[in-house]
Amino acid sequence: MNSQDRRETTSIWMDTQIMPNFSPLSDNLNVDVCIVGGGMAGLTTAYLLMKEGKKVCVVEAYGLASGQTGRTTAHFVTALDDRFFDIEKYHGEKGAVTAAQSHRAAIDKVEQIVASEQIDCELENLDGFLFAQDDPRPNVLRRELEAAQRAGLKDVALLERAPFLSFDTGPCLKFANQMQLHPLKYLAALAERITKGGGLIFTGTHVTEVQGGDEAFVKTEYGHRVYCKSVVVATNSPVNDLVAIHTKQAPYRTYVLGFQIPAGSVPKALYWDTLDPYHYIRLEKGPSAETEVLIAGGEDHKTGQENHPEERFKKIESWTRARFPMIEDILYQWSGQVMEPVDGMAFIGRNPMDKENVYIITGDSGNGMTHSTLGAMLITDLIMGRENPWEELYNPSRISLKASAEFIKENSNVAAQYGDWVTTKPKTPLADLQEGEGTVFRAGAKMVAAYKDDSGDMHFMSAACTHLGCIVGWNNVEKSWDCPCHGSRFDCAGKVIEGPAIADLKKLDLLTEEPRPSKDLRL
């Protein structure tokens, strides 16, 4: 199978911006800082360190922004996905103030970069509206208003309704001066500035080992090494970590639809509700001057723990059409992955149980664009030896005792997934498996992941995730194998496309009775 057999969905950003191509790393290299991951976090970190005079390189397994950055909806916000009253509960009033200040600073930093580098990326400042329609919790908006204002967001205001004409949200909170942009147009320009400034970027370069310390290096699958003074792992989930961070955050799939609507029919702003699972909305330019794309997302679930993910699109469509009758065609549908920390704040800084010069940026909690930017700012200060007032809040080694209940819940859920090893999963008739679909079944002591390609040929691989051995499940939306424990993902052929796993699913040499009924299934 070729690279196109990955068959993942395409976001509006991927469809409207071609990212620059770079060659794979083909020799050993010496730099000041090696950054693993070519998304928002990695490229912003590289840009900021390059501006500080550091010799930097970025290594990316696929193409730039081909991971979760290409699947964002690109809200830059101080209106966080986790409520400020919850952040206060976990981190105190001081922590909530720091959260608000750091996210505000990240928005300002992006604006400053866009202005100074003259980047055309559709950046717009606009208001955001948080509404609680159908939320059974009493006074949720009032509690959030008071907590946000205590955190220093004095311009947050309680309104009678959001500015929709098509439906009444009821009371809502207005967060002024939020921001949106086209993330791939922004990063394409940032990559150009990095290389013009002497930075190096390598795509198609899969990392298999990260080593910190006095002789730090990053090793690739073909054995080449980048020797460096510091390593920044800016993948959505750290690929250099076996356990430490993965017990403190959980992977969730989130779903997005892009609807064509008449231009100007929905007031341009950012919108979010408080439900669980929640919904979020923004607008983007349409295929013509007379149209816009209403981007609606949400309906999150734990990665690998939904047998029919396509149903999530149906729920979003139903929810959105009920509120926006001007909707025309569906132009886009895609999904992404967010990492939810147990205490609501990202993990940014020195990697726990690692050398002092290995850093991570993870735990976006649904605010990946803003978190990635503030993460790059914080990591830059740490590498440059400067104090940063955000360091304590985002410290990856922190222990959040007040989030113990959430920690226990998420890790109990992970433990339960290993039960798949002892359950019976009989082999379904593989002749009945549709082309482009996969299934998991037991063959003796092995759990097998089977995929039927477009030619009708079967491909067999171990269903054990190469991170910690959890049994993967088939994702019929993205045509991928998803791990329900820590969120590793593999394409239909078993090639790893998302960490924390760094190795592909093991190929199995199975013979199957379909379409050759004279042969038995055997190892």
C-alpha positions as CSV (number, residue, x, y, z in Angstrom):
1,M,0.0,0.0,0.0
2,N,1.2,3.5,-0.7
3,S,1.1,6.7,1.4
4,Q,-2.3,7.6,0.1
5,D,-3.8,4.5,1.8
6,R,-3.7,6.5,5.1
7,R,-7.1,7.8,3.9
8,E,-7.6,10.3,6.7
9,T,-10.2,13.1,6.4
10,T,-9.3,16.5,5.1
11,S,-9.9,19.7,7.0
12,I,-10.7,23.0,5.4
13,W,-7.2,24.2,6.2
14,M,-5.5,21.3,4.4
15,D,-7.8,21.9,1.4
16,T,-7.0,25.6,1.1
17,Q,-3.2,25.8,1.8
18,I,-0.3,23.8,0.5
19,M,2.4,23.5,3.0
20,P,6.1,23.8,1.9
21,N,8.0,20.6,1.3
22,F,11.3,19.8,2.9
23,S,13.7,16.9,2.5
24,P,14.1,14.1,5.1
25,L,17.2,14.2,7.3
26,S,19.9,12.3,5.5
27,D,23.0,12.7,7.7
28,N,24.1,13.4,11.2
29,L,23.7,17.0,12.4
30,N,24.8,19.3,15.2
31,V,22.5,22.2,16.4
32,D,21.7,24.0,19.6
33,V,18.1,22.8,19.8
34,C,16.3,20.0,18.1
35,I,12.5,20.2,18.0
36,V,10.4,17.1,17.4
37,G,7.1,17.9,15.7
38,G,6.3,20.3,12.9
39,G,3.0,21.7,14.1
40,M,2.0,24.9,15.8
41,A,4.0,24.2,19.0
42,G,7.1,23.0,17.2
43,L,7.3,25.7,14.5
44,T,6.6,28.5,17.0
45,T,9.3,27.2,19.3
46,A,11.7,27.0,16.4
47,Y,10.9,30.6,15.3
48,L,11.3,32.1,18.8
49,L,14.6,30.3,19.5
50,M,15.9,31.3,16.0
51,K,15.1,34.9,16.9
52,E,17.2,34.4,20.0
53,G,20.2,33.4,17.9
54,K,19.9,29.7,18.5
55,K,20.7,27.2,15.7
56,V,17.5,25.1,15.5
57,C,16.2,22.3,13.5
58,V,12.7,20.8,13.3
59,V,12.1,17.1,12.5
60,E,8.6,16.0,11.5
61,A,7.5,12.4,10.7
62,Y,5.2,13.4,7.9
63,G,4.5,16.9,6.5
64,L,4.4,20.2,8.3
65,A,1.1,20.6,10.3
66,S,0.0,17.2,9.2
67,G,-0.9,16.2,12.7
68,Q,-3.4,17.9,15.0
69,T,-2.5,21.5,13.9
70,G,-4.1,20.7,10.5
71,R,-7.2,19.5,12.3
72,T,-7.8,22.4,14.7
73,T,-10.6,24.9,14.4
74,A,-8.0,27.6,15.3
75,H,-9.7,29.5,18.2
76,F,-7.2,31.7,20.1
77,V,-8.9,32.4,23.3
78,T,-8.8,33.5,26.9
79,A,-12.2,31.8,27.2
80,L,-10.8,28.4,28.1
81,D,-12.4,25.0,27.5
82,D,-12.1,24.3,31.2
83,R,-14.1,26.7,33.3
84,F,-12.2,29.2,35.4
85,F,-14.1,28.1,38.5
86,D,-12.6,24.6,37.9
87,I,-9.1,26.1,37.3
88,E,-9.5,27.9,40.6
89,K,-10.5,24.6,42.3
90,Y,-7.4,22.8,41.1
91,H,-4.8,25.7,41.0
92,G,-6.2,28.4,43.3
93,E,-7.0,32.0,42.4
94,K,-3.3,32.7,41.6
95,G,-3.2,29.8,39.1
96,A,-6.4,31.1,37.4
97,V,-4.8,34.5,37.1
98,T,-1.7,33.0,35.6
99,A,-3.8,31.0,33.1
100,A,-5.6,34.1,32.0
101,Q,-2.5,36.1,31.7
102,S,-0.5,33.5,29.8
103,H,-3.3,32.9,27.2
104,R,-3.7,36.6,26.7
105,A,0.1,36.9,26.2
106,A,0.0,34.1,23.6
107,I,-2.7,35.9,21.6
108,D,-0.7,39.1,21.7
109,K,2.5,37.2,20.6
110,V,0.8,35.8,17.5
111,E,-0.5,39.2,16.6
112,Q,3.0,40.6,17.1
113,I,4.5,37.9,14.9
114,V,1.9,38.4,12.2
115,A,2.5,42.2,12.2
116,S,6.3,42.1,12.3
117,E,6.6,39.4,9.6
118,Q,3.7,40.8,7.5
119,I,2.0,37.4,7.3
120,D,-1.3,37.1,5.4
121,C,-3.2,34.5,7.4
122,E,-6.7,36.0,7.7
123,L,-6.1,37.0,11.3
124,E,-9.1,38.6,12.9
125,N,-9.9,39.9,16.4
126,L,-13.4,39.2,17.4
127,D,-15.7,38.5,20.4
128,G,-16.4,35.1,21.8
129,F,-19.7,34.0,23.4
130,L,-20.2,31.2,25.9
131,F,-23.7,30.1,26.3
132,A,-25.3,27.4,28.6
133,Q,-28.4,26.4,26.6
134,D,-29.7,23.1,27.9
135,D,-27.1,22.9,30.6
136,P,-28.8,21.5,33.8
137,R,-26.2,22.9,36.2
138,P,-27.5,26.0,38.0
139,N,-25.7,29.3,37.8
140,V,-22.9,28.0,35.6
141,L,-22.5,31.3,33.7
142,R,-22.7,33.4,36.9
143,R,-20.0,31.2,38.5
144,E,-17.8,31.5,35.4
145,L,-18.3,35.2,35.2
146,E,-17.1,35.8,38.7
147,A,-14.2,33.4,38.4
148,A,-13.1,34.9,35.1
149,Q,-13.2,38.4,36.6
150,R,-11.2,37.3,39.6
151,A,-8.6,35.9,37.1
152,G,-8.3,39.4,35.7
153,L,-10.6,39.2,32.7
154,K,-12.5,42.3,33.7
155,D,-14.1,42.8,30.3
156,V,-16.1,39.6,30.5
157,A,-19.7,40.5,30.6
158,L,-23.0,38.7,31.1
159,L,-25.5,39.3,28.2
160,E,-29.1,38.3,27.7
161,R,-28.2,36.3,24.6
162,A,-25.5,35.7,21.9
163,P,-26.0,37.7,18.7
164,F,-27.6,34.9,16.7
165,L,-30.7,35.8,14.8
166,S,-31.7,32.2,14.1
167,F,-32.0,31.0,17.6
168,D,-32.0,32.3,21.2
169,T,-29.1,31.0,23.2
170,G,-30.4,32.5,26.4
171,P,-27.9,34.2,28.8
172,C,-24.3,34.1,27.6
173,L,-20.9,35.5,28.6
174,K,-19.1,37.8,26.2
175,F,-15.3,37.4,26.0
176,A,-13.9,40.4,24.1
177,N,-10.8,40.4,22.0
178,Q,-10.5,36.8,21.0
179,M,-8.8,35.8,17.8
180,Q,-9.0,33.5,14.8
181,L,-6.8,32.9,11.7
182,H,-6.0,30.3,9.0
183,P,-3.5,28.1,10.9
184,L,-1.7,26.6,7.9
185,K,-1.3,30.0,6.1
186,Y,0.3,31.2,9.4
187,L,2.6,28.2,9.7
188,A,3.6,28.1,6.1
189,A,4.9,31.7,6.5
190,L,6.5,30.9,9.8
191,A,8.4,27.9,8.2
192,E,9.7,30.2,5.5
193,R,10.9,32.8,8.1
194,I,12.6,30.0,10.1
195,T,14.6,28.7,7.1
196,K,15.5,32.2,6.0
197,G,16.8,32.9,9.5
198,G,19.1,29.9,9.3
199,G,16.9,27.3,10.9
200,L,16.6,23.8,9.4
201,I,13.4,21.8,8.8
202,F,13.2,18.1,7.9
203,T,10.0,16.4,7.0
204,G,9.5,12.6,6.4
205,T,11.8,12.1,9.4
206,H,10.4,9.7,12.0
207,V,12.0,9.9,15.4
208,T,12.7,6.6,17.3
209,E,14.7,7.8,20.2
210,V,15.2,11.0,22.3
211,Q,18.2,11.2,24.7
212,G,18.9,14.1,27.0
213,G,22.0,15.0,29.1
214,D,25.5,16.1,28.2
215,E,25.4,14.2,24.9
216,A,21.8,14.8,23.9
217,F,20.6,13.6,20.6
218,V,17.5,12.7,18.6
219,K,17.7,9.5,16.6
220,T,15.6,8.8,13.4
221,E,14.4,5.5,12.0
222,Y,17.2,5.4,9.5
223,G,19.8,5.8,12.2
224,H,20.7,9.5,11.6
225,R,21.2,11.6,14.7
226,V,20.7,15.2,15.6
227,Y,23.2,16.1,18.3
228,C,22.0,19.1,20.4
229,K,22.2,21.0,23.7
230,S,18.4,20.8,24.2
231,V,15.5,18.7,22.9
232,V,11.9,19.9,22.6
233,V,9.2,17.3,22.1
234,A,6.3,19.2,20.6
235,T,4.2,16.3,19.5
236,N,0.5,16.3,20.5
237,S,1.3,13.5,22.9
238,P,5.0,13.0,24.0
239,V,6.7,10.2,22.0
240,N,9.6,10.2,24.4
241,D,7.6,9.2,27.5
242,L,6.5,5.7,28.4
243,V,4.2,6.4,31.4
244,A,4.8,9.7,33.4
245,I,2.7,12.2,31.5
246,H,0.3,9.6,30.0
247,T,-1.2,8.9,33.4
248,K,-2.1,12.6,33.8
249,Q,-3.9,13.3,30.6
250,A,-6.4,11.5,28.4
251,P,-6.9,11.5,24.6
252,Y,-10.3,12.5,23.1
253,R,-11.5,12.5,19.5
254,T,-13.4,15.7,18.5
255,Y,-15.4,16.1,15.3
256,V,-15.9,19.0,12.9
257,L,-18.3,19.8,10.0
258,G,-18.0,22.7,7.6
259,F,-21.3,23.9,6.3
260,Q,-21.8,26.3,3.4
261,I,-23.9,29.3,4.4
262,P,-24.8,32.7,2.7
263,A,-22.1,35.3,3.5
264,G,-23.2,37.5,6.4
265,S,-26.0,35.3,7.6
266,V,-24.3,34.5,10.9
267,P,-22.5,37.2,12.9
268,K,-18.7,36.6,12.8
269,A,-17.5,35.6,16.3
270,L,-16.4,32.6,18.2
271,Y,-19.1,30.6,20.0
272,W,-19.0,27.8,22.6
273,D,-21.6,26.1,24.8
274,T,-21.0,24.6,28.2
275,L,-22.5,21.1,27.5
276,D,-20.6,17.8,27.9
277,P,-19.9,16.8,25.2
278,Y,-19.8,20.4,24.1
279,H,-20.0,22.4,20.8
280,Y,-18.0,25.2,19.2
281,I,-18.5,27.4,16.2
282,R,-16.5,29.8,14.0
283,L,-16.7,31.2,10.5
284,E,-14.3,30.9,7.6
285,K,-14.2,32.2,4.0
286,G,-16.4,30.2,1.6
287,P,-15.7,29.0,-1.9
288,S,-17.1,32.2,-3.4
289,A,-17.6,35.8,-2.3
290,E,-21.3,35.1,-1.6
291,T,-20.6,32.2,0.8
292,E,-19.0,31.4,4.1
293,V,-18.2,28.2,5.9
294,L,-19.8,27.7,9.3
295,I,-17.4,25.4,11.2
296,A,-19.2,23.5,13.9
297,G,-17.5,20.9,16.1
298,G,-17.6,18.9,19.3
299,E,-19.2,15.6,20.4
300,D,-15.9,14.5,21.9
301,H,-15.3,10.9,23.2
302,K,-12.4,8.9,24.5
303,T,-10.1,7.9,21.7
304,G,-10.7,4.3,20.6
305,Q,-13.8,3.9,22.6
306,E,-16.5,4.6,20.1
307,N,-17.6,1.8,17.7
308,H,-19.5,4.1,15.4
309,P,-17.6,7.5,15.2
310,E,-19.6,8.5,12.1
311,E,-22.6,8.9,14.4
312,R,-20.8,11.9,15.9
313,F,-21.0,13.8,12.6
314,K,-24.8,13.1,12.5
315,K,-25.2,14.5,16.0
316,I,-23.2,17.7,15.1
317,E,-25.3,18.1,11.9
318,S,-28.5,17.7,13.8
319,W,-27.5,20.1,16.5
320,T,-26.3,22.7,14.0
321,R,-29.1,22.5,11.5
322,A,-31.6,22.9,14.3
323,R,-30.1,26.3,15.1
324,F,-29.0,27.6,11.7
325,P,-31.7,27.0,9.1
326,M,-29.7,28.9,6.4
327,I,-27.2,26.0,6.2
328,E,-26.8,24.6,2.7
329,D,-24.3,21.8,1.8
330,I,-21.7,20.1,4.0
331,L,-18.4,21.0,2.4
332,Y,-16.0,19.4,5.0
333,Q,-15.9,16.8,7.7
334,W,-12.9,15.9,9.8
335,S,-11.9,14.9,13.3
336,G,-8.9,15.6,15.5
337,Q,-7.4,14.6,18.8
338,V,-7.1,16.6,22.0
339,M,-5.3,15.8,25.2
340,E,-7.2,16.5,28.3
341,P,-5.1,17.0,31.5
342,V,-6.7,15.9,34.7
343,D,-6.4,19.4,36.2
344,G,-7.2,21.5,33.1
345,M,-3.8,23.0,32.4
346,A,-1.2,22.0,29.8
347,F,2.1,20.3,30.6
348,I,4.9,22.6,29.4
349,G,8.4,22.5,30.6
350,R,11.1,19.9,31.6
351,N,10.0,16.3,31.0
352,P,9.5,14.4,34.3
353,M,12.0,11.6,35.0
354,D,14.2,12.9,32.2
355,K,17.4,15.0,31.9
356,E,17.1,18.7,32.5
357,N,17.5,19.6,28.8
358,V,14.5,17.6,27.5
359,Y,11.3,19.7,27.3
360,I,7.7,18.8,26.3
361,I,4.6,20.7,25.2
362,T,1.4,18.7,25.6
363,G,-2.0,18.7,27.3
364,D,-3.8,21.3,25.1
365,S,-7.2,20.7,26.7
366,G,-9.0,21.8,23.5
367,N,-7.1,25.1,23.3
368,G,-4.2,23.8,21.2
369,M,-3.4,27.0,19.3
370,T,-3.1,29.2,22.3
371,H,-1.5,26.5,24.4
372,S,1.1,25.8,21.7
373,T,2.0,29.5,21.5
374,L,2.4,30.1,25.2
375,G,4.2,26.7,25.4
376,A,6.7,28.0,22.8
377,M,7.2,31.2,24.8
378,L,7.7,29.3,28.1
379,I,10.2,26.8,26.6
380,T,12.1,29.6,24.9
381,D,12.6,31.3,28.3
382,L,13.7,28.1,30.0
383,I,16.2,27.3,27.3
384,M,17.5,30.9,27.4
385,G,17.9,30.7,31.2
386,R,15.2,33.3,31.9
387,E,12.6,33.2,34.7
388,N,9.0,32.8,33.6
389,P,6.1,33.4,35.9
390,W,4.1,30.6,34.2
391,E,6.6,27.9,34.9
392,E,5.0,26.6,38.1
393,L,1.4,26.4,36.7
394,Y,2.4,24.4,33.7
395,N,5.2,22.3,35.3
396,P,4.8,18.8,33.9
397,S,6.1,17.3,37.2
398,R,3.3,18.9,39.2
399,I,1.0,16.7,41.3
400,S,-2.5,18.0,41.5
401,L,-4.0,16.4,44.6
402,K,-7.3,18.3,44.1
403,A,-7.6,16.5,40.8
404,S,-7.3,13.1,42.3
405,A,-10.8,12.1,41.5
406,E,-10.3,12.9,37.9
407,F,-6.9,11.1,37.9
408,I,-8.5,7.9,39.3
409,K,-11.4,8.0,36.9
410,E,-9.3,8.4,33.8
411,N,-6.7,5.7,34.9
412,S,-9.4,3.3,35.9
413,N,-10.8,3.7,32.4
414,V,-7.4,2.9,30.9
415,A,-7.0,-0.2,33.1
416,A,-10.4,-1.4,32.0
417,Q,-9.3,-1.4,28.3
418,Y,-6.8,-4.1,29.0
419,G,-9.7,-6.4,29.5
420,D,-9.9,-6.8,25.7
421,W,-7.0,-9.2,26.0
422,V,-9.2,-11.7,27.9
423,T,-12.5,-11.2,26.1
424,T,-13.5,-13.3,23.2
425,K,-13.5,-11.6,19.8
426,P,-14.4,-14.2,17.2
427,K,-13.3,-13.7,13.7
428,T,-16.1,-12.3,11.6
429,P,-16.4,-13.7,8.0
430,L,-13.6,-11.7,6.3
431,A,-15.3,-12.1,3.0
432,D,-18.1,-9.9,4.4
433,L,-15.7,-7.2,5.4
434,Q,-16.2,-4.2,3.1
435,E,-13.3,-2.8,1.2
436,G,-11.6,0.1,3.1
437,E,-12.7,-1.4,6.5
438,G,-11.0,-3.1,9.4
439,T,-11.8,-5.5,12.2
440,V,-10.2,-7.0,15.3
441,F,-10.4,-10.7,16.2
442,R,-8.7,-13.3,18.2
443,A,-6.4,-16.0,16.6
444,G,-5.2,-18.3,19.3
445,A,-3.3,-16.2,21.8
446,K,-3.0,-13.3,19.4
447,M,-5.3,-10.3,18.8
448,V,-5.3,-9.5,15.1
449,A,-6.1,-6.3,13.3
450,A,-7.3,-7.1,9.8
451,Y,-7.8,-4.5,7.0
452,K,-9.3,-5.1,3.6
453,D,-7.8,-2.7,1.0
454,D,-9.5,-1.3,-2.1
455,S,-8.3,-4.2,-4.2
456,G,-9.9,-6.7,-1.7
457,D,-6.6,-7.9,-0.4
458,M,-6.4,-8.6,3.4
459,H,-3.6,-7.1,5.6
460,F,-3.0,-8.6,9.0
461,M,-1.1,-7.0,11.9
462,S,-1.0,-7.3,15.7
463,A,-3.8,-5.4,17.4
464,A,-1.5,-4.7,20.4
465,C,-0.5,-1.0,20.5
466,T,3.3,-0.7,20.5
467,H,3.2,1.8,23.3
468,L,1.9,-0.3,26.2
469,G,0.1,-3.2,24.6
470,C,-3.5,-2.1,24.7
471,I,-5.8,-3.5,22.0
472,V,-6.5,-1.0,19.2
473,G,-9.9,-0.5,17.6
474,W,-10.9,0.4,14.1
475,N,-11.8,4.0,13.4
476,N,-14.1,4.0,10.3
477,V,-14.0,7.8,10.0
478,E,-10.3,8.2,9.7
479,K,-9.5,4.7,8.5
480,S,-7.1,4.2,11.3
481,W,-6.4,1.9,14.3
482,D,-6.8,3.9,17.5
483,C,-5.5,2.9,21.0
484,P,-8.2,3.3,23.7
485,C,-5.6,3.6,26.5
486,H,-3.3,6.5,25.6
487,G,-4.4,7.6,22.2
488,S,-1.7,6.2,19.9
489,R,-3.0,5.9,16.3
490,F,-1.9,3.9,13.3
491,D,-2.9,4.1,9.7
492,C,-4.9,1.3,8.0
493,A,-1.6,-0.5,7.2
494,G,-0.4,-0.3,10.8
495,K,2.1,2.6,10.3
496,V,2.2,4.8,13.4
497,I,0.7,8.3,12.8
498,E,0.3,9.6,16.3
499,G,2.1,8.9,19.6
500,P,2.9,8.1,22.2
501,A,3.7,4.9,20.2
502,I,6.8,5.3,18.0
503,A,6.8,1.9,16.3
504,D,4.4,0.5,13.8
505,L,2.0,-2.4,14.5
506,K,3.7,-5.7,14.0
507,K,2.9,-7.4,10.7
508,L,1.4,-10.9,10.9
509,D,1.7,-13.6,8.3
510,L,-1.8,-15.0,8.3
511,L,-3.6,-17.0,5.7
512,T,-7.3,-16.6,5.6
513,E,-10.1,-18.8,4.3
514,E,-11.5,-15.9,2.3
515,P,-11.4,-15.7,-0.6
516,R,-9.6,-19.1,-0.7
517,P,-12.0,-21.4,1.2
518,S,-9.6,-24.4,0.9
519,K,-7.2,-22.8,3.4
520,D,-7.6,-22.5,7.1
521,L,-6.7,-19.5,9.3
522,R,-3.4,-20.3,10.8
523,L,-0.4,-18.5,12.2
